[in-house]
């Protein structure tokens, strides 16, 4: 039976970050993912906010041009333009970014195992007996600690006895190239309870790629039918017929906030598995970067000392309180069922003081409740 200090399930942004950071501190790390290539079957639009770009280093070649403008649309397609003096967003080229992060993980001596499915994790000794199913058959591991970075519907959570996401929206999008940019790079957001119930439809054009997508509660709409409808309408805003479809994406996005129980002596959850997504905006990349760095620090100290108290900074209940207002606003969004209500909401958002709230949502500095000083591994590398 093979042994490892840390087994990480899921090689998305959170899993790759945690693997790289822990391996650089001398831990034996095994990273597994069901996919054979990380630049395939991508689920996220990949919008990085200013605070992420200021606190974390990301390869410039994996980021699109800066975006400083947001245009918000009502159900009747009245619009309001918001502009920031700062470079607020960069759209990540997620396939190349994942591959670059994997290269760094391999350089740190992470044991990378693609085409591998996590099956189970049973308590054993001071860790877990883990069963994996890979391209060469089943493999057994003794893992001192297991990190679940395996998405909104986490199997690791179930096996470790941790909380699971119960509330999510579904998003689908298409990625285009070669569509001419008219005006500055812009994020277009559409409030429409029929097209995107409980969330928004979006067009993100940074002068390179164009992302066209819809999201909402699955019980209230058909995502692919809504995307077809939105694409036909969007041709009046942007010449999609001149572009080239290069990718289609989709997946679940948890919007219930950080789960209360995300860590125990056998493992923890990061990213979507932990509900580390803004309940209001469904933005998950900044929370993912911060939480995975915090997780790496917590796991490092716990493995070094064996003291359960080292896990306390990672308790979900402590983080969850910081999302209370956003969870309340999320509940408000679920109550918007009709376009007339959406029009009234939009009219209010165009006026002070609600317009200030809109500016704060799109350009504010709030994020995942982890302070920069807690990101010891990342800060020491910058």
C-alpha positions as CSV (number, residue, x, y, z in Angstrom):
1,X,0.0,0.0,0.0
2,X,1.3,3.4,-1.0
3,X,1.6,6.2,1.6
4,X,1.4,10.0,1.3
5,X,1.2,13.0,3.5
6,X,-1.6,14.7,1.6
7,X,-3.9,13.3,-1.1
8,X,-5.7,16.1,-3.1
9,X,-8.7,15.1,-5.1
10,X,-9.4,17.6,-8.0
11,X,-6.9,19.5,-10.1
12,X,-8.8,22.7,-10.6
13,X,-7.5,26.1,-9.4
14,X,-7.9,25.2,-5.7
15,X,-6.4,21.7,-5.9
16,X,-3.4,22.9,-8.0
17,X,-2.7,25.8,-5.7
18,X,-2.8,23.7,-2.5
19,X,-0.7,20.9,-4.1
20,X,2.0,23.3,-5.2
21,X,2.2,25.1,-1.9
22,X,2.3,22.0,0.3
23,X,4.9,20.2,-1.9
24,X,7.2,23.3,-1.7
25,X,7.1,22.9,2.1
26,X,8.5,19.4,1.8
27,X,5.2,17.4,2.1
28,X,4.6,14.3,0.0
29,X,1.6,15.2,-2.1
30,X,-0.5,13.1,-4.5
31,X,-2.8,15.0,-6.8
32,X,-5.5,13.1,-8.7
33,X,-8.2,14.1,-11.2
34,X,-10.7,12.2,-13.4
35,X,-9.6,14.2,-16.5
36,X,-6.7,13.2,-18.7
37,X,-5.9,16.8,-19.6
38,X,-6.6,19.9,-17.5
39,X,-7.2,22.1,-20.5
40,X,-10.3,20.1,-21.3
41,X,-13.9,20.3,-19.9
42,X,-13.4,23.7,-18.2
43,X,-16.3,24.8,-16.1
44,X,-15.6,28.4,-15.2
45,X,-15.7,31.7,-17.1
46,X,-12.4,32.6,-15.3
47,X,-13.0,36.2,-14.3
48,X,-10.3,37.4,-11.9
49,X,-11.0,40.5,-9.8
50,X,-8.6,43.3,-9.0
51,X,-8.0,42.2,-5.4
52,X,-6.9,38.7,-6.7
53,X,-4.5,40.3,-9.2
54,X,-3.0,42.5,-6.5
55,X,-2.4,39.8,-3.9
56,X,-1.5,36.8,-6.1
57,X,0.9,36.4,-9.0
58,X,-0.7,34.9,-12.1
59,X,1.2,34.4,-15.4
60,X,0.4,37.5,-17.6
61,X,0.3,35.3,-20.7
62,X,-2.7,33.4,-19.2
63,X,-4.7,36.6,-18.7
64,X,-6.8,38.6,-21.1
65,X,-6.7,42.5,-21.4
66,X,-7.9,44.5,-18.4
67,X,-11.7,45.3,-18.1
68,X,-12.8,48.4,-16.4
69,X,-16.4,48.8,-17.7
70,X,-19.6,47.0,-16.7
71,X,-23.0,47.6,-18.5
72,X,-26.0,46.4,-16.6
73,X,-29.3,45.7,-18.4
74,X,-32.9,45.5,-17.3
75,X,-35.4,42.8,-18.5
76,X,-36.6,45.5,-21.0
77,X,-33.0,46.1,-22.0
78,X,-32.6,49.5,-20.5
79,X,-29.0,49.8,-19.5
80,X,-26.6,51.5,-17.1
81,X,-22.9,51.9,-17.7
82,X,-20.5,51.6,-14.8
83,X,-16.9,52.6,-15.2
84,X,-13.9,52.3,-12.8
85,X,-10.6,54.2,-12.8
86,X,-8.9,50.9,-12.0
87,X,-8.3,47.7,-14.0
88,X,-11.0,45.7,-12.3
89,X,-11.1,42.4,-14.1
90,X,-8.9,40.1,-16.2
91,X,-10.5,37.0,-17.9
92,X,-8.2,34.1,-17.4
93,X,-7.3,31.7,-20.2
94,X,-8.0,28.9,-17.9
95,X,-6.7,25.9,-20.0
96,X,-3.2,27.4,-20.3
97,X,-3.3,28.6,-16.7
98,X,-4.1,25.1,-15.3
99,X,-1.3,23.7,-17.4
100,X,1.1,26.3,-16.1
101,X,0.1,25.6,-12.5
102,X,0.5,21.9,-13.1
103,X,4.0,22.5,-14.4
104,X,4.8,24.3,-11.1
105,X,3.3,21.5,-9.1
106,X,5.4,18.9,-10.9
107,X,8.5,21.0,-10.4
108,X,7.7,20.9,-6.7
109,X,7.6,17.1,-6.9
110,X,3.9,16.6,-6.7
111,X,2.8,13.1,-7.7
112,X,0.3,13.8,-10.5
113,X,-2.2,11.1,-11.4
114,X,-4.7,11.9,-14.2
115,X,-7.5,9.6,-15.3
116,X,-8.0,8.7,-11.7
117,X,-11.2,8.5,-9.8
118,X,-11.5,8.9,-6.0
119,X,-13.7,6.0,-4.7
120,X,-13.5,6.1,-0.9
121,X,-11.7,7.2,2.2
122,X,-12.1,5.1,5.4
123,X,-10.6,6.0,8.8
124,X,-7.4,4.2,9.5
125,X,-4.7,4.9,12.0
126,X,-3.9,8.6,12.1
127,X,-5.4,9.2,8.6
128,X,-7.4,7.5,5.9
129,X,-7.3,4.4,3.8
130,X,-8.1,5.7,0.4
131,X,-9.2,3.7,-2.7
132,X,-8.6,5.1,-6.2
133,X,-9.5,3.8,-9.6
134,X,-6.9,4.7,-12.3
135,X,-5.9,3.8,-15.8
136,X,-3.9,0.8,-14.4
137,X,-6.6,-0.4,-12.0
138,X,-7.4,0.2,-8.4
139,X,-4.8,1.7,-6.0
140,X,-4.8,1.8,-2.2
141,X,-3.3,4.7,-0.2
142,X,-2.6,5.5,3.4
143,X,-3.1,9.3,3.4
144,X,-2.4,11.3,6.5
145,X,-4.7,14.0,5.2
146,X,-7.2,14.3,2.3
147,X,-8.1,17.6,0.6
148,X,-11.4,17.6,-1.4
149,X,-11.1,20.0,-4.3
150,X,-13.6,18.0,-6.3
151,X,-16.3,20.5,-7.1
152,X,-19.8,21.4,-5.9
153,X,-21.0,17.8,-5.6
154,X,-18.1,16.6,-3.6
155,X,-17.6,12.9,-3.0
156,X,-14.7,13.6,-0.6
157,X,-17.1,15.6,1.6
158,X,-19.4,12.6,1.9
159,X,-16.5,10.2,2.6
160,X,-15.0,12.5,5.3
161,X,-18.4,13.2,7.0
162,X,-18.2,16.9,6.1
163,X,-21.0,19.2,4.9
164,X,-22.2,19.1,1.3
165,X,-23.6,21.9,-0.9
166,X,-27.4,22.0,-1.0
167,X,-28.1,25.2,-3.0
168,X,-26.6,25.9,-6.4
169,X,-27.3,27.5,-9.7
170,X,-26.4,26.0,-13.1
171,X,-24.4,28.0,-15.6
172,X,-23.7,27.3,-19.3
173,X,-21.7,29.4,-21.7
174,X,-20.0,29.5,-25.1
175,X,-16.5,31.0,-25.8
176,X,-15.9,32.8,-29.1
177,X,-12.9,34.2,-30.8
178,X,-12.4,36.8,-33.6
179,X,-15.4,39.0,-32.7
180,X,-14.5,42.6,-33.2
181,X,-14.5,44.8,-30.2
182,X,-16.6,48.0,-30.4
183,X,-15.7,50.4,-27.5
184,X,-13.7,49.4,-24.4
185,X,-13.5,45.9,-23.1
186,X,-16.7,45.4,-21.1
187,X,-18.7,42.9,-18.9
188,X,-22.3,43.0,-20.0
189,X,-24.7,41.7,-17.3
190,X,-28.5,41.1,-17.9
191,X,-31.1,41.0,-15.2
192,X,-33.9,38.8,-16.6
193,X,-35.8,36.4,-14.3
194,X,-37.1,34.4,-17.3
195,X,-33.8,34.1,-19.2
196,X,-31.6,33.6,-16.0
197,X,-33.8,33.1,-12.9
198,X,-32.0,33.9,-9.7
199,X,-28.9,35.0,-11.5
200,X,-27.8,36.8,-14.6
201,X,-27.0,36.3,-18.3
202,X,-23.7,37.7,-19.4
203,X,-21.4,38.7,-22.3
204,X,-17.8,39.3,-21.4
205,X,-15.6,40.7,-24.1
206,X,-12.0,41.8,-23.3
207,X,-10.9,42.3,-26.9
208,X,-9.7,38.7,-27.2
209,X,-12.3,36.1,-26.2
210,X,-16.0,36.6,-25.9
211,X,-17.9,34.6,-23.3
212,X,-21.7,34.3,-23.8
213,X,-23.6,32.6,-20.9
214,X,-26.6,32.3,-18.7
215,X,-27.1,31.0,-15.2
216,X,-29.9,30.3,-12.8
217,X,-31.8,27.8,-10.7
218,X,-32.2,24.6,-12.7
219,X,-35.7,24.0,-11.4
220,X,-36.9,27.3,-13.0
221,X,-35.4,27.1,-16.5
222,X,-33.8,25.0,-19.2
223,X,-30.2,26.3,-19.4
224,X,-29.4,25.3,-22.9
225,X,-32.7,26.6,-24.3
226,X,-32.1,29.9,-22.5
227,X,-28.6,30.1,-24.0
228,X,-30.0,29.6,-27.5
229,X,-32.6,32.4,-26.9
230,X,-29.9,34.7,-25.5
231,X,-27.5,34.0,-28.4
232,X,-30.2,35.0,-30.9
233,X,-30.9,38.3,-29.0
234,X,-27.2,39.0,-28.4
235,X,-26.6,39.3,-32.1
236,X,-28.2,42.7,-31.9
237,X,-25.5,43.8,-29.4
238,X,-22.4,42.0,-30.8
239,X,-21.7,40.4,-34.2
240,X,-21.5,36.8,-33.1
241,X,-21.9,35.7,-36.7
242,X,-18.4,37.0,-37.4
243,X,-16.9,35.0,-34.6
244,X,-15.7,31.4,-34.2
245,X,-17.1,29.1,-31.5
246,X,-14.1,27.5,-29.7
247,X,-15.5,26.1,-26.5
248,X,-18.6,25.2,-24.6
249,X,-18.7,25.1,-20.8
250,X,-21.2,24.4,-18.0
251,X,-21.6,23.2,-14.5
252,X,-23.0,23.7,-11.0
253,X,-22.2,26.8,-8.9
254,X,-22.8,26.6,-5.2
255,X,-24.5,29.8,-3.8
256,X,-25.3,28.9,-0.2
257,X,-22.0,30.3,1.1
258,X,-19.3,28.6,3.1
259,X,-20.4,25.4,4.6
260,X,-20.3,25.2,8.4
261,X,-18.4,21.9,8.7
262,X,-15.5,21.8,6.2
263,X,-12.6,20.4,8.2
264,X,-11.8,17.5,10.6
265,X,-8.8,15.6,11.6
266,X,-8.8,13.5,8.4
267,X,-9.2,16.2,5.8
268,X,-10.8,19.4,4.6
269,X,-12.6,20.9,1.6
270,X,-11.6,23.8,-0.7
271,X,-13.1,25.8,-3.5
272,X,-16.6,24.8,-4.7
273,X,-16.6,21.7,-2.5
274,X,-16.5,24.0,0.5
275,X,-19.0,26.5,-0.9
276,X,-16.3,29.1,-1.2
277,X,-18.3,31.1,-3.8
278,X,-19.9,34.5,-3.2
279,X,-23.6,33.8,-2.6
280,X,-24.6,37.0,-4.4
281,X,-22.3,37.2,-7.5
282,X,-21.3,33.5,-7.7
283,X,-17.7,34.7,-8.1
284,X,-15.5,31.9,-7.0
285,X,-11.9,32.5,-8.2
286,X,-10.8,35.0,-5.5
287,X,-12.3,32.9,-2.7
288,X,-10.7,29.8,-4.3
289,X,-7.2,31.4,-4.3
290,X,-7.4,32.7,-0.7
291,X,-9.0,29.6,0.8
292,X,-6.6,27.2,-0.8
293,X,-3.6,29.2,0.5
294,X,-5.2,29.3,3.9
295,X,-5.8,25.6,3.7
296,X,-2.1,24.9,2.8
297,X,-0.9,26.8,5.8
298,X,-3.4,25.1,8.2
299,X,-2.5,21.6,6.8
300,X,1.2,22.3,7.0
301,X,1.0,23.3,10.7
302,X,-1.3,20.4,11.5
303,X,1.0,17.8,9.9
304,X,4.0,19.3,11.7
305,X,2.5,19.3,15.1
306,X,-0.4,16.8,15.1
307,X,-2.4,19.3,17.2
308,X,-6.1,19.6,16.3
309,X,-6.1,23.2,17.4
310,X,-4.1,24.1,14.3
311,X,-7.3,23.4,12.2
312,X,-9.4,26.0,14.1
313,X,-8.7,28.9,11.7
314,X,-10.3,26.8,9.0
315,X,-13.6,26.3,10.7
316,X,-16.4,27.1,8.3
317,X,-18.7,28.7,10.9
318,X,-16.2,31.5,11.5
319,X,-16.0,32.3,7.8
320,X,-19.7,31.9,7.1
321,X,-20.6,34.9,9.3
322,X,-18.8,37.2,6.9
323,X,-21.2,36.2,4.1
324,X,-24.4,37.0,6.0
325,X,-25.3,40.1,4.0
326,X,-24.6,38.4,0.7
327,X,-26.7,35.4,1.7
328,X,-29.6,37.8,2.4
329,X,-29.2,39.5,-1.0
330,X,-29.2,36.0,-2.6
331,X,-32.6,35.3,-1.0
332,X,-33.9,38.5,-2.4
333,X,-32.8,37.5,-5.9
334,X,-34.7,34.2,-5.6
335,X,-37.9,36.2,-5.1
336,X,-37.7,38.0,-8.5
337,X,-39.9,35.8,-10.7
338,X,-41.4,38.4,-13.1
339,X,-39.9,40.8,-15.6
340,X,-41.9,43.7,-14.1
341,X,-40.3,43.1,-10.8
342,X,-37.0,43.0,-12.5
343,X,-37.7,46.4,-14.1
344,X,-38.7,47.9,-10.8
345,X,-35.5,46.5,-9.3
346,X,-33.4,47.9,-12.1
347,X,-35.0,51.4,-11.8
348,X,-34.1,51.4,-8.1
349,X,-30.5,50.3,-8.8
350,X,-30.1,53.3,-11.1
351,X,-30.7,55.8,-8.2
352,X,-28.8,56.7,-5.2
353,X,-28.2,55.1,-2.7
354,X,-28.7,51.7,-4.5
355,X,-26.5,52.8,-7.4
356,X,-23.7,53.0,-4.8
357,X,-24.5,49.4,-3.8
358,X,-24.2,48.4,-7.5
359,X,-20.8,50.0,-7.8
360,X,-19.7,48.2,-4.6
361,X,-20.9,44.8,-5.9
362,X,-19.0,45.2,-9.2
363,X,-15.9,47.2,-8.1
364,X,-15.8,46.7,-4.3
365,X,-12.8,45.3,-2.4
366,X,-14.8,42.8,-0.3
367,X,-13.9,39.1,-0.8
368,X,-13.4,35.9,0.9
369,X,-12.8,36.4,4.7
370,X,-9.1,35.6,4.7
371,X,-6.7,38.5,5.4
372,X,-3.5,38.8,3.4
373,X,-1.4,38.3,6.5
374,X,-2.9,34.8,6.8
375,X,-1.7,33.8,3.4
376,X,1.8,33.0,4.7
377,X,2.9,30.7,1.9
378,X,1.8,32.9,-0.9
379,X,3.1,36.1,0.6
380,X,6.5,34.6,1.3
381,X,6.9,33.7,-2.4
382,X,6.1,37.1,-3.8
